[in-house]
């Protein structure tokens, strides 16, 4: 089972390797450009971050649970940024 640290570390590697900025990563994965990442978009991000397909759905749910402060079950830019800020502190 991947720990939260492992997952966040892989997301950090993805953002660092493939994107210039977290903003660019967010825009890339916000496929429908509504300014929020829905679960399907987060799962795609996790796929790119090489999170195992067996746990991607669960990890996506956990990330939403942990970072969706507004309770709409979506990750908006502010929520994504707070996750990224947390990653860069670790
Ligand atoms: Ca979206």
PDB file of the backbone (N, CA, C, O) and the ligand in Angstrom, with CONECT records:
HET     CA  A 101       1
ATOM      1  N   UNK A   1       0.846  -1.210   0.000  1.00  0.00           N
ATOM      2  CA  UNK A   1       0.000   0.000   0.000  1.00  0.00           C
ATOM      3  C   UNK A   1       0.870   1.245   0.000  1.00  0.00           C
ATOM      4  O   UNK A   1       1.762   1.397   0.835  1.00  0.00           O
ATOM      5  N   UNK A   2       0.606   2.110  -0.923  1.00  0.00           N
ATOM      6  CA  UNK A   2       1.379   3.353  -0.998  1.00  0.00           C
ATOM      7  C   UNK A   2       1.011   4.275   0.167  1.00  0.00           C
ATOM      8  O   UNK A   2      -0.166   4.449   0.483  1.00  0.00           O
ATOM      9  N   UNK A   3       1.995   4.842   0.779  1.00  0.00           N
ATOM     10  CA  UNK A   3       1.714   5.808   1.835  1.00  0.00           C
ATOM     11  C   UNK A   3       1.424   7.165   1.199  1.00  0.00           C
ATOM     12  O   UNK A   3       1.705   7.398   0.023  1.00  0.00           O
ATOM     13  N   UNK A   4       0.860   8.039   2.002  1.00  0.00           N
ATOM     14  CA  UNK A   4       0.582   9.403   1.536  1.00  0.00           C
ATOM     15  C   UNK A   4       1.877  10.058   1.058  1.00  0.00           C
ATOM     16  O   UNK A   4       1.888  10.752   0.042  1.00  0.00           O
ATOM     17  N   UNK A   5       2.960   9.837   1.790  1.00  0.00           N
ATOM     18  CA  UNK A   5       4.247  10.437   1.436  1.00  0.00           C
ATOM     19  C   UNK A   5       4.715   9.954   0.058  1.00  0.00           C
ATOM     20  O   UNK A   5       5.209  10.733  -0.757  1.00  0.00           O
ATOM     21  N   UNK A   6       4.545   8.637  -0.178  1.00  0.00           N
ATOM     22  CA  UNK A   6       4.944   8.073  -1.475  1.00  0.00           C
ATOM     23  C   UNK A   6       4.149   8.717  -2.605  1.00  0.00           C
ATOM     24  O   UNK A   6       4.700   9.097  -3.638  1.00  0.00           O
ATOM     25  N   UNK A   7       2.846   8.829  -2.388  1.00  0.00           N
ATOM     26  CA  UNK A   7       1.967   9.396  -3.412  1.00  0.00           C
ATOM     27  C   UNK A   7       2.333  10.852  -3.678  1.00  0.00           C
ATOM     28  O   UNK A   7       2.473  11.261  -4.831  1.00  0.00           O
ATOM     29  N   UNK A   8       2.488  11.629  -2.613  1.00  0.00           N
ATOM     30  CA  UNK A   8       2.809  13.049  -2.782  1.00  0.00           C
ATOM     31  C   UNK A   8       4.175  13.219  -3.432  1.00  0.00           C
ATOM     32  O   UNK A   8       4.388  14.130  -4.232  1.00  0.00           O
ATOM     33  N   UNK A   9       5.098  12.327  -3.074  1.00  0.00           N
ATOM     34  CA  UNK A   9       6.431  12.374  -3.666  1.00  0.00           C
ATOM     35  C   UNK A   9       6.369  12.123  -5.177  1.00  0.00           C
ATOM     36  O   UNK A   9       7.041  12.797  -5.958  1.00  0.00           O
ATOM     37  N   UNK A  10       5.561  11.154  -5.568  1.00  0.00           N
ATOM     38  CA  UNK A  10       5.427  10.851  -7.004  1.00  0.00           C
ATOM     39  C   UNK A  10       4.759  12.000  -7.753  1.00  0.00           C
ATOM     40  O   UNK A  10       5.112  12.296  -8.894  1.00  0.00           O
ATOM     41  N   UNK A  11       3.794  12.645  -7.103  1.00  0.00           N
ATOM     42  CA  UNK A  11       3.147  13.801  -7.736  1.00  0.00           C
ATOM     43  C   UNK A  11       4.160  14.933  -7.898  1.00  0.00           C
ATOM     44  O   UNK A  11       4.190  15.617  -8.922  1.00  0.00           O
ATOM     45  N   UNK A  12       4.983  15.114  -6.876  1.00  0.00           N
ATOM     46  CA  UNK A  12       6.013  16.156  -6.961  1.00  0.00           C
ATOM     47  C   UNK A  12       6.977  15.872  -8.117  1.00  0.00           C
ATOM     48  O   UNK A  12       7.336  16.777  -8.870  1.00  0.00           O
ATOM     49  N   UNK A  13       7.390  14.616  -8.249  1.00  0.00           N
ATOM     50  CA  UNK A  13       8.307  14.241  -9.333  1.00  0.00           C
ATOM     51  C   UNK A  13       7.655  14.519 -10.689  1.00  0.00           C
ATOM     52  O   UNK A  13       8.289  15.059 -11.595  1.00  0.00           O
ATOM     53  N   UNK A  14       6.376  14.141 -10.813  1.00  0.00           N
ATOM     54  CA  UNK A  14       5.643  14.396 -12.060  1.00  0.00           C
ATOM     55  C   UNK A  14       5.630  15.887 -12.398  1.00  0.00           C
ATOM     56  O   UNK A  14       5.958  16.286 -13.515  1.00  0.00           O
ATOM     57  N   UNK A  15       5.247  16.703 -11.413  1.00  0.00           N
ATOM     58  CA  UNK A  15       5.140  18.148 -11.658  1.00  0.00           C
ATOM     59  C   UNK A  15       6.506  18.724 -12.019  1.00  0.00           C
ATOM     60  O   UNK A  15       6.626  19.542 -12.931  1.00  0.00           O
ATOM     61  N   UNK A  16       7.533  18.286 -11.290  1.00  0.00           N
ATOM     62  CA  UNK A  16       8.875  18.812 -11.522  1.00  0.00           C
ATOM     63  C   UNK A  16       9.412  18.398 -12.888  1.00  0.00           C
ATOM     64  O   UNK A  16      10.029  19.198 -13.592  1.00  0.00           O
ATOM     65  N   UNK A  17       9.172  17.141 -13.255  1.00  0.00           N
ATOM     66  CA  UNK A  17       9.759  16.625 -14.495  1.00  0.00           C
ATOM     67  C   UNK A  17       9.032  17.071 -15.752  1.00  0.00           C
ATOM     68  O   UNK A  17       9.660  17.318 -16.781  1.00  0.00           O
ATOM     69  N   UNK A  18       7.708  17.175 -15.674  1.00  0.00           N
ATOM     70  CA  UNK A  18       6.945  17.390 -16.899  1.00  0.00           C
ATOM     71  C   UNK A  18       6.413  18.798 -17.076  1.00  0.00           C
ATOM     72  O   UNK A  18       5.968  19.164 -18.164  1.00  0.00           O
ATOM     73  N   UNK A  19       6.455  19.599 -16.007  1.00  0.00           N
ATOM     74  CA  UNK A  19       5.849  20.924 -16.091  1.00  0.00           C
ATOM     75  C   UNK A  19       6.795  21.985 -15.552  1.00  0.00           C
ATOM     76  O   UNK A  19       7.645  21.719 -14.702  1.00  0.00           O
ATOM     77  N   UNK A  20       6.622  23.196 -16.073  1.00  0.00           N
ATOM     78  CA  UNK A  20       7.436  24.313 -15.598  1.00  0.00           C
ATOM     79  C   UNK A  20       6.962  24.780 -14.226  1.00  0.00           C
ATOM     80  O   UNK A  20       7.765  25.134 -13.362  1.00  0.00           O
ATOM     81  N   UNK A  21       5.657  24.774 -14.045  1.00  0.00           N
ATOM     82  CA  UNK A  21       5.067  25.309 -12.810  1.00  0.00           C
ATOM     83  C   UNK A  21       3.879  24.436 -12.393  1.00  0.00           C
ATOM     84  O   UNK A  21       3.326  23.707 -13.217  1.00  0.00           O
ATOM     85  N   UNK A  22       3.488  24.509 -11.115  1.00  0.00           N
ATOM     86  CA  UNK A  22       2.265  23.821 -10.687  1.00  0.00           C
ATOM     87  C   UNK A  22       1.033  24.308 -11.449  1.00  0.00           C
ATOM     88  O   UNK A  22       0.113  23.531 -11.703  1.00  0.00           O
ATOM     89  N   UNK A  23       1.012  25.598 -11.814  1.00  0.00           N
ATOM     90  CA  UNK A  23      -0.118  26.148 -12.590  1.00  0.00           C
ATOM     91  C   UNK A  23      -0.280  25.400 -13.907  1.00  0.00           C
ATOM     92  O   UNK A  23      -1.391  25.067 -14.319  1.00  0.00           O
ATOM     93  N   UNK A  24       0.860  25.142 -14.564  1.00  0.00           N
ATOM     94  CA  UNK A  24       0.837  24.440 -15.842  1.00  0.00           C
ATOM     95  C   UNK A  24       0.320  23.013 -15.659  1.00  0.00           C
ATOM     96  O   UNK A  24      -0.453  22.524 -16.483  1.00  0.00           O
ATOM     97  N   UNK A  25       0.734  22.355 -14.601  1.00  0.00           N
ATOM     98  CA  UNK A  25       0.269  20.995 -14.318  1.00  0.00           C
ATOM     99  C   UNK A  25      -1.235  20.998 -14.078  1.00  0.00           C
ATOM    100  O   UNK A  25      -1.958  20.152 -14.605  1.00  0.00           O
ATOM    101  N   UNK A  26      -1.699  21.952 -13.280  1.00  0.00           N
ATOM    102  CA  UNK A  26      -3.130  22.038 -12.974  1.00  0.00           C
ATOM    103  C   UNK A  26      -3.939  22.225 -14.252  1.00  0.00           C
ATOM    104  O   UNK A  26      -4.947  21.551 -14.464  1.00  0.00           O
ATOM    105  N   UNK A  27      -3.487  23.152 -15.106  1.00  0.00           N
ATOM    106  CA  UNK A  27      -4.205  23.429 -16.353  1.00  0.00           C
ATOM    107  C   UNK A  27      -4.208  22.202 -17.270  1.00  0.00           C
ATOM    108  O   UNK A  27      -5.200  21.927 -17.944  1.00  0.00           O
ATOM    109  N   UNK A  28      -3.098  21.474 -17.289  1.00  0.00           N
ATOM    110  CA  UNK A  28      -2.993  20.283 -18.131  1.00  0.00           C
ATOM    111  C   UNK A  28      -4.008  19.223 -17.710  1.00  0.00           C
ATOM    112  O   UNK A  28      -4.669  18.619 -18.555  1.00  0.00           O
ATOM    113  N   UNK A  29      -4.128  19.002 -16.419  1.00  0.00           N
ATOM    114  CA  UNK A  29      -5.012  17.931 -15.947  1.00  0.00           C
ATOM    115  C   UNK A  29      -6.472  18.369 -15.832  1.00  0.00           C
ATOM    116  O   UNK A  29      -7.369  17.532 -15.735  1.00  0.00           O
ATOM    117  N   UNK A  30      -6.705  19.681 -15.842  1.00  0.00           N
ATOM    118  CA  UNK A  30      -8.082  20.184 -15.874  1.00  0.00           C
ATOM    119  C   UNK A  30      -8.573  20.121 -17.313  1.00  0.00           C
ATOM    120  O   UNK A  30      -8.654  21.128 -18.017  1.00  0.00           O
ATOM    121  N   UNK A  31      -8.901  18.891 -17.726  1.00  0.00           N
ATOM    122  CA  UNK A  31      -9.176  18.617 -19.136  1.00  0.00           C
ATOM    123  C   UNK A  31     -10.363  19.427 -19.656  1.00  0.00           C
ATOM    124  O   UNK A  31     -10.332  19.935 -20.777  1.00  0.00           O
ATOM    125  N   UNK A  32     -11.409  19.546 -18.834  1.00  0.00           N
ATOM    126  CA  UNK A  32     -12.593  20.293 -19.291  1.00  0.00           C
ATOM    127  C   UNK A  32     -12.510  21.783 -18.941  1.00  0.00           C
ATOM    128  O   UNK A  32     -13.472  22.526 -19.135  1.00  0.00           O
ATOM    129  N   UNK A  33     -11.360  22.210 -18.427  1.00  0.00           N
ATOM    130  CA  UNK A  33     -11.079  23.634 -18.170  1.00  0.00           C
ATOM    131  C   UNK A  33     -12.143  24.340 -17.344  1.00  0.00           C
ATOM    132  O   UNK A  33     -12.471  25.497 -17.605  1.00  0.00           O
ATOM    133  N   UNK A  34     -12.687  23.638 -16.340  1.00  0.00           N
ATOM    134  CA  UNK A  34     -13.665  24.305 -15.482  1.00  0.00           C
ATOM    135  C   UNK A  34     -13.004  24.886 -14.227  1.00  0.00           C
ATOM    136  O   UNK A  34     -13.683  25.382 -13.328  1.00  0.00           O
ATOM    137  N   UNK A  35     -11.666  24.816 -14.183  1.00  0.00           N
ATOM    138  CA  UNK A  35     -10.954  25.405 -13.043  1.00  0.00           C
ATOM    139  C   UNK A  35     -10.912  24.507 -11.823  1.00  0.00           C
ATOM    140  O   UNK A  35     -10.466  24.920 -10.753  1.00  0.00           O
ATOM    141  N   UNK A  36     -11.377  23.281 -11.985  1.00  0.00           N
ATOM    142  CA  UNK A  36     -11.389  22.323 -10.878  1.00  0.00           C
ATOM    143  C   UNK A  36     -10.994  20.950 -11.389  1.00  0.00           C
ATOM    144  O   UNK A  36     -11.260  20.594 -12.537  1.00  0.00           O
ATOM    145  N   UNK A  37     -10.350  20.181 -10.510  1.00  0.00           N
ATOM    146  CA  UNK A  37     -10.032  18.806 -10.873  1.00  0.00           C
ATOM    147  C   UNK A  37     -11.078  17.883 -10.270  1.00  0.00           C
ATOM    148  O   UNK A  37     -11.219  17.797  -9.050  1.00  0.00           O
ATOM    149  N   UNK A  38     -11.816  17.188 -11.148  1.00  0.00           N
ATOM    150  CA  UNK A  38     -12.764  16.188 -10.660  1.00  0.00           C
ATOM    151  C   UNK A  38     -12.016  14.877 -10.505  1.00  0.00           C
ATOM    152  O   UNK A  38     -10.854  14.757 -10.893  1.00  0.00           O
ATOM    153  N   UNK A  39     -12.700  13.897  -9.931  1.00  0.00           N
ATOM    154  CA  UNK A  39     -11.998  12.658  -9.612  1.00  0.00           C
ATOM    155  C   UNK A  39     -11.346  12.024 -10.844  1.00  0.00           C
ATOM    156  O   UNK A  39     -10.209  11.560 -10.761  1.00  0.00           O
ATOM    157  N   UNK A  40     -12.040  11.997 -11.973  1.00  0.00           N
ATOM    158  CA  UNK A  40     -11.474  11.391 -13.190  1.00  0.00           C
ATOM    159  C   UNK A  40     -10.188  12.102 -13.607  1.00  0.00           C
ATOM    160  O   UNK A  40      -9.246  11.464 -14.078  1.00  0.00           O
ATOM    161  N   UNK A  41     -10.152  13.415 -13.435  1.00  0.00           N
ATOM    162  CA  UNK A  41      -8.961  14.191 -13.806  1.00  0.00           C
ATOM    163  C   UNK A  41      -7.812  13.905 -12.836  1.00  0.00           C
ATOM    164  O   UNK A  41      -6.651  13.831 -13.239  1.00  0.00           O
ATOM    165  N   UNK A  42      -8.147  13.749 -11.576  1.00  0.00           N
ATOM    166  CA  UNK A  42      -7.128  13.417 -10.572  1.00  0.00           C
ATOM    167  C   UNK A  42      -6.577  12.009 -10.811  1.00  0.00           C
ATOM    168  O   UNK A  42      -5.377  11.771 -10.677  1.00  0.00           O
ATOM    169  N   UNK A  43      -7.460  11.091 -11.164  1.00  0.00           N
ATOM    170  CA  UNK A  43      -7.020   9.721 -11.458  1.00  0.00           C
ATOM    171  C   UNK A  43      -6.045   9.725 -12.643  1.00  0.00           C
ATOM    172  O   UNK A  43      -5.067   8.978 -12.651  1.00  0.00           O
ATOM    173  N   UNK A  44      -6.320  10.572 -13.640  1.00  0.00           N
ATOM    174  CA  UNK A  44      -5.407  10.692 -14.785  1.00  0.00           C
ATOM    175  C   UNK A  44      -4.048  11.242 -14.331  1.00  0.00           C
ATOM    176  O   UNK A  44      -3.001  10.788 -14.792  1.00  0.00           O
ATOM    177  N   UNK A  45      -4.081  12.209 -13.437  1.00  0.00           N
ATOM    178  CA  UNK A  45      -2.836  12.749 -12.865  1.00  0.00           C
ATOM    179  C   UNK A  45      -2.064  11.637 -12.137  1.00  0.00           C
ATOM    180  O   UNK A  45      -0.844  11.525 -12.262  1.00  0.00           O
ATOM    181  N   UNK A  46      -2.793  10.833 -11.385  1.00  0.00           N
ATOM    182  CA  UNK A  46      -2.148   9.741 -10.640  1.00  0.00           C
ATOM    183  C   UNK A  46      -1.559   8.708 -11.589  1.00  0.00           C
ATOM    184  O   UNK A  46      -0.515   8.117 -11.311  1.00  0.00           O
ATOM    185  N   UNK A  47      -2.241   8.497 -12.718  1.00  0.00           N
ATOM    186  CA  UNK A  47      -1.710   7.578 -13.723  1.00  0.00           C
ATOM    187  C   UNK A  47      -0.383   8.105 -14.261  1.00  0.00           C
ATOM    188  O   UNK A  47       0.598   7.367 -14.364  1.00  0.00           O
ATOM    189  N   UNK A  48      -0.369   9.394 -14.601  1.00  0.00           N
ATOM    190  CA  UNK A  48       0.868  10.024 -15.094  1.00  0.00           C
ATOM    191  C   UNK A  48       1.967   9.984 -14.030  1.00  0.00           C
ATOM    192  O   UNK A  48       3.153   9.914 -14.353  1.00  0.00           O
ATOM    193  N   UNK A  49       1.563  10.029 -12.763  1.00  0.00           N
ATOM    194  CA  UNK A  49       2.526   9.994 -11.652  1.00  0.00           C
ATOM    195  C   UNK A  49       2.959   8.560 -11.332  1.00  0.00           C
ATOM    196  O   UNK A  49       3.704   8.313 -10.384  1.00  0.00           O
ATOM    197  N   UNK A  50       2.470   7.620 -12.155  1.00  0.00           N
ATOM    198  CA  UNK A  50       2.845   6.212 -12.014  1.00  0.00           C
ATOM    199  C   UNK A  50       2.378   5.577 -10.705  1.00  0.00           C
ATOM    200  O   UNK A  50       3.049   4.725 -10.123  1.00  0.00           O
ATOM    201  N   UNK A  51       1.198   6.028 -10.265  1.00  0.00           N
ATOM    202  CA  UNK A  51       0.543   5.363  -9.144  1.00  0.00           C
ATOM    203  C   UNK A  51      -0.165   4.128  -9.709  1.00  0.00           C
ATOM    204  O   UNK A  51      -0.847   4.210 -10.731  1.00  0.00           O
ATOM    205  N   UNK A  52      -0.003   3.012  -9.053  1.00  0.00           N
ATOM    206  CA  UNK A  52      -0.568   1.742  -9.518  1.00  0.00           C
ATOM    207  C   UNK A  52      -2.070   1.839  -9.794  1.00  0.00           C
ATOM    208  O   UNK A  52      -2.824   2.436  -9.026  1.00  0.00           O
ATOM    209  N   UNK A  53      -2.479   1.238 -10.903  1.00  0.00           N
ATOM    210  CA  UNK A  53      -3.882   1.235 -11.289  1.00  0.00           C
ATOM    211  C   UNK A  53      -4.806   0.631 -10.249  1.00  0.00           C
ATOM    212  O   UNK A  53      -5.983   0.984 -10.176  1.00  0.00           O
ATOM    213  N   UNK A  54      -4.280  -0.271  -9.451  1.00  0.00           N
ATOM    214  CA  UNK A  54      -5.099  -0.919  -8.430  1.00  0.00           C
ATOM    215  C   UNK A  54      -5.563   0.052  -7.354  1.00  0.00           C
ATOM    216  O   UNK A  54      -6.641  -0.118  -6.783  1.00  0.00           O
ATOM    217  N   UNK A  55      -4.761   1.058  -7.080  1.00  0.00           N
ATOM    218  CA  UNK A  55      -5.089   1.952  -5.962  1.00  0.00           C
ATOM    219  C   UNK A  55      -5.422   3.373  -6.405  1.00  0.00           C
ATOM    220  O   UNK A  55      -5.750   4.224  -5.578  1.00  0.00           O
ATOM    221  N   UNK A  56      -5.338   3.629  -7.714  1.00  0.00           N
ATOM    222  CA  UNK A  56      -5.557   4.997  -8.200  1.00  0.00           C
ATOM    223  C   UNK A  56      -6.901   5.587  -7.771  1.00  0.00           C
ATOM    224  O   UNK A  56      -6.981   6.734  -7.331  1.00  0.00           O
ATOM    225  N   UNK A  57      -7.945   4.786  -7.907  1.00  0.00           N
ATOM    226  CA  UNK A  57      -9.279   5.273  -7.543  1.00  0.00           C
ATOM    227  C   UNK A  57      -9.363   5.624  -6.075  1.00  0.00           C
ATOM    228  O   UNK A  57      -9.907   6.661  -5.693  1.00  0.00           O
ATOM    229  N   UNK A  58      -8.812   4.737  -5.256  1.00  0.00           N
ATOM    230  CA  UNK A  58      -8.818   4.954  -3.804  1.00  0.00           C
ATOM    231  C   UNK A  58      -7.981   6.177  -3.438  1.00  0.00           C
ATOM    232  O   UNK A  58      -8.401   7.016  -2.641  1.00  0.00           O
ATOM    233  N   UNK A  59      -6.796   6.262  -4.030  1.00  0.00           N
ATOM    234  CA  UNK A  59      -5.917   7.399  -3.737  1.00  0.00           C
ATOM    235  C   UNK A  59      -6.580   8.708  -4.163  1.00  0.00           C
ATOM    236  O   UNK A  59      -6.501   9.716  -3.461  1.00  0.00           O
ATOM    237  N   UNK A  60      -7.238   8.674  -5.334  1.00  0.00           N
ATOM    238  CA  UNK A  60      -7.962   9.862  -5.803  1.00  0.00           C
ATOM    239  C   UNK A  60      -9.010  10.305  -4.797  1.00  0.00           C
ATOM    240  O   UNK A  60      -9.136  11.494  -4.505  1.00  0.00           O
ATOM    241  N   UNK A  61      -9.761   9.347  -4.268  1.00  0.00           N
ATOM    242  CA  UNK A  61     -10.784   9.664  -3.258  1.00  0.00           C
ATOM    243  C   UNK A  61     -10.155  10.252  -2.005  1.00  0.00           C
ATOM    244  O   UNK A  61     -10.667  11.210  -1.426  1.00  0.00           O
ATOM    245  N   UNK A  62      -9.026   9.657  -1.593  1.00  0.00           N
ATOM    246  CA  UNK A  62      -8.349  10.136  -0.381  1.00  0.00           C
ATOM    247  C   UNK A  62      -7.806  11.553  -0.560  1.00  0.00           C
ATOM    248  O   UNK A  62      -7.855  12.368   0.361  1.00  0.00           O
ATOM    249  N   UNK A  63      -7.290  11.835  -1.750  1.00  0.00           N
ATOM    250  CA  UNK A  63      -6.761  13.177  -2.004  1.00  0.00           C
ATOM    251  C   UNK A  63      -7.895  14.204  -1.955  1.00  0.00           C
ATOM    252  O   UNK A  63      -7.748  15.290  -1.394  1.00  0.00           O
ATOM    253  N   UNK A  64      -9.028  13.835  -2.556  1.00  0.00           N
ATOM    254  CA  UNK A  64     -10.178  14.747  -2.521  1.00  0.00           C
ATOM    255  C   UNK A  64     -10.626  14.952  -1.077  1.00  0.00           C
ATOM    256  O   UNK A  64     -10.886  16.075  -0.643  1.00  0.00           O
ATOM    257  N   UNK A  65     -10.711  13.843  -0.345  1.00  0.00           N
ATOM    258  CA  UNK A  65     -11.096  13.909   1.070  1.00  0.00           C
ATOM    259  C   UNK A  65     -10.158  14.850   1.851  1.00  0.00           C
ATOM    260  O   UNK A  65     -10.598  15.648   2.679  1.00  0.00           O
ATOM    261  N   UNK A  66      -8.869  14.728   1.561  1.00  0.00           N
ATOM    262  CA  UNK A  66      -7.872  15.480   2.324  1.00  0.00           C
ATOM    263  C   UNK A  66      -7.738  16.942   1.931  1.00  0.00           C
ATOM    264  O   UNK A  66      -7.436  17.787   2.774  1.00  0.00           O
ATOM    265  N   UNK A  67      -7.962  17.247   0.656  1.00  0.00           N
ATOM    266  CA  UNK A  67      -7.651  18.608   0.190  1.00  0.00           C
ATOM    267  C   UNK A  67      -8.851  19.416  -0.266  1.00  0.00           C
ATOM    268  O   UNK A  67      -8.739  20.625  -0.466  1.00  0.00           O
ATOM    269  N   UNK A  68      -9.999  18.772  -0.435  1.00  0.00           N
ATOM    270  CA  UNK A  68     -11.196  19.523  -0.821  1.00  0.00           C
ATOM    271  C   UNK A  68     -11.762  20.226   0.406  1.00  0.00           C
ATOM    272  O   UNK A  68     -12.529  19.643   1.171  1.00  0.00           O
ATOM    273  N   UNK A  69     -11.373  21.489   0.582  1.00  0.00           N
ATOM    274  CA  UNK A  69     -11.826  22.242   1.760  1.00  0.00           C
ATOM    275  C   UNK A  69     -13.244  22.754   1.587  1.00  0.00           C
ATOM    276  O   UNK A  69     -13.952  22.966   2.572  1.00  0.00           O
ATOM    277  N   UNK A  70     -13.670  22.956   0.339  1.00  0.00           N
ATOM    278  CA  UNK A  70     -14.980  23.557   0.117  1.00  0.00           C
ATOM    279  C   UNK A  70     -16.104  22.524   0.091  1.00  0.00           C
ATOM    280  O   UNK A  70     -17.280  22.888   0.075  1.00  0.00           O
ATOM    281  N   UNK A  71     -15.751  21.240   0.088  1.00  0.00           N
ATOM    282  CA  UNK A  71     -16.765  20.199   0.184  1.00  0.00           C
ATOM    283  C   UNK A  71     -17.531  19.923  -1.097  1.00  0.00           C
ATOM    284  O   UNK A  71     -18.603  19.319  -1.051  1.00  0.00           O
ATOM    285  N   UNK A  72     -17.004  20.355  -2.250  1.00  0.00           N
ATOM    286  CA  UNK A  72     -17.705  20.084  -3.507  1.00  0.00           C
ATOM    287  C   UNK A  72     -17.168  18.835  -4.222  1.00  0.00           C
ATOM    288  O   UNK A  72     -17.572  18.517  -5.340  1.00  0.00           O
ATOM    289  N   UNK A  73     -16.243  18.136  -3.540  1.00  0.00           N
ATOM    290  CA  UNK A  73     -15.637  16.915  -4.091  1.00  0.00           C
ATOM    291  C   UNK A  73     -14.836  17.177  -5.355  1.00  0.00           C
ATOM    292  O   UNK A  73     -14.645  16.288  -6.185  1.00  0.00           O
ATOM    293  N   UNK A  74     -14.373  18.407  -5.485  1.00  0.00           N
ATOM    294  CA  UNK A  74     -13.491  18.794  -6.580  1.00  0.00           C
ATOM    295  C   UNK A  74     -12.291  19.501  -5.961  1.00  0.00           C
ATOM    296  O   UNK A  74     -12.378  20.063  -4.870  1.00  0.00           O
ATOM    297  N   UNK A  75     -11.172  19.462  -6.675  1.00  0.00           N
ATOM    298  CA  UNK A  75      -9.988  20.173  -6.196  1.00  0.00           C
ATOM    299  C   UNK A  75      -9.797  21.411  -7.062  1.00  0.00           C
ATOM    300  O   UNK A  75      -9.440  21.308  -8.236  1.00  0.00           O
ATOM    301  N   UNK A  76     -10.037  22.576  -6.479  1.00  0.00           N
ATOM    302  CA  UNK A  76      -9.823  23.799  -7.255  1.00  0.00           C
ATOM    303  C   UNK A  76      -8.364  24.230  -7.126  1.00  0.00           C
ATOM    304  O   UNK A  76      -7.575  23.580  -6.441  1.00  0.00           O
ATOM    305  N   UNK A  77      -8.018  25.313  -7.778  1.00  0.00           N
ATOM    306  CA  UNK A  77      -6.617  25.736  -7.822  1.00  0.00           C
ATOM    307  C   UNK A  77      -6.065  26.004  -6.414  1.00  0.00           C
ATOM    308  O   UNK A  77      -4.952  25.583  -6.100  1.00  0.00           O
ATOM    309  N   UNK A  78      -6.824  26.693  -5.574  1.00  0.00           N
ATOM    310  CA  UNK A  78      -6.342  26.989  -4.214  1.00  0.00           C
ATOM    311  C   UNK A  78      -6.064  25.706  -3.442  1.00  0.00           C
ATOM    312  O   UNK A  78      -5.073  25.600  -2.720  1.00  0.00           O
ATOM    313  N   UNK A  79      -6.952  24.740  -3.609  1.00  0.00           N
ATOM    314  CA  UNK A  79      -6.789  23.460  -2.906  1.00  0.00           C
ATOM    315  C   UNK A  79      -5.593  22.682  -3.463  1.00  0.00           C
ATOM    316  O   UNK A  79      -4.836  22.060  -2.717  1.00  0.00           O
ATOM    317  N   UNK A  80      -5.442  22.730  -4.781  1.00  0.00           N
ATOM    318  CA  UNK A  80      -4.295  22.075  -5.422  1.00  0.00           C
ATOM    319  C   UNK A  80      -2.999  22.721  -4.945  1.00  0.00           C
ATOM    320  O   UNK A  80      -2.018  22.042  -4.641  1.00  0.00           O
ATOM    321  N   UNK A  81      -3.023  24.058  -4.889  1.00  0.00           N
ATOM    322  CA  UNK A  81      -1.833  24.800  -4.468  1.00  0.00           C
ATOM    323  C   UNK A  81      -1.460  24.449  -3.029  1.00  0.00           C
ATOM    324  O   UNK A  81      -0.278  24.303  -2.714  1.00  0.00           O
ATOM    325  N   UNK A  82      -2.445  24.314  -2.165  1.00  0.00           N
ATOM    326  CA  UNK A  82      -2.124  23.983  -0.773  1.00  0.00           C
ATOM    327  C   UNK A  82      -1.521  22.576  -0.677  1.00  0.00           C
ATOM    328  O   UNK A  82      -0.665  22.317   0.168  1.00  0.00           O
ATOM    329  N   UNK A  83      -1.979  21.669  -1.554  1.00  0.00           N
ATOM    330  CA  UNK A  83      -1.376  20.331  -1.600  1.00  0.00           C
ATOM    331  C   UNK A  83       0.072  20.417  -2.081  1.00  0.00           C
ATOM    332  O   UNK A  83       0.965  19.779  -1.522  1.00  0.00           O
ATOM    333  N   UNK A  84       0.290  21.220  -3.132  1.00  0.00           N
ATOM    334  CA  UNK A  84       1.645  21.367  -3.680  1.00  0.00           C
ATOM    335  C   UNK A  84       2.572  22.038  -2.653  1.00  0.00           C
ATOM    336  O   UNK A  84       3.733  21.658  -2.507  1.00  0.00           O
ATOM    337  N   UNK A  85       2.038  23.036  -1.951  1.00  0.00           N
ATOM    338  CA  UNK A  85       2.838  23.710  -0.916  1.00  0.00           C
ATOM    339  C   UNK A  85       3.235  22.721   0.173  1.00  0.00           C
ATOM    340  O   UNK A  85       4.357  22.751   0.677  1.00  0.00           O
ATOM    341  N   UNK A  86       2.302  21.849   0.525  1.00  0.00           N
ATOM    342  CA  UNK A  86       2.587  20.836   1.541  1.00  0.00           C
ATOM    343  C   UNK A  86       3.692  19.886   1.046  1.00  0.00           C
ATOM    344  O   UNK A  86       4.575  19.495   1.810  1.00  0.00           O
ATOM    345  N   UNK A  87       3.625  19.525  -0.233  1.00  0.00           N
ATOM    346  CA  UNK A  87       4.639  18.651  -0.814  1.00  0.00           C
ATOM    347  C   UNK A  87       6.008  19.310  -0.735  1.00  0.00           C
ATOM    348  O   UNK A  87       6.986  18.677  -0.335  1.00  0.00           O
ATOM    349  N   UNK A  88       6.076  20.582  -1.117  1.00  0.00           N
ATOM    350  CA  UNK A  88       7.392  21.223  -1.183  1.00  0.00           C
ATOM    351  C   UNK A  88       8.002  21.454   0.191  1.00  0.00           C
ATOM    352  O   UNK A  88       9.190  21.759   0.299  1.00  0.00           O
ATOM    353  N   UNK A  89       7.206  21.314   1.234  1.00  0.00           N
ATOM    354  CA  UNK A  89       7.737  21.429   2.605  1.00  0.00           C
ATOM    355  C   UNK A  89       8.319  20.106   3.105  1.00  0.00           C
ATOM    356  O   UNK A  89       9.066  20.072   4.083  1.00  0.00           O
ATOM    357  N   UNK A  90       7.963  19.024   2.419  1.00  0.00           N
ATOM    358  CA  UNK A  90       8.389  17.719   2.923  1.00  0.00           C
ATOM    359  C   UNK A  90       9.734  17.313   2.322  1.00  0.00           C
ATOM    360  O   UNK A  90      10.250  16.240   2.633  1.00  0.00           O
TER     361      UNK A  90
HETATM  362 CA    CA A 101     -12.030  19.980 -14.473  1.00  0.00          CA
END
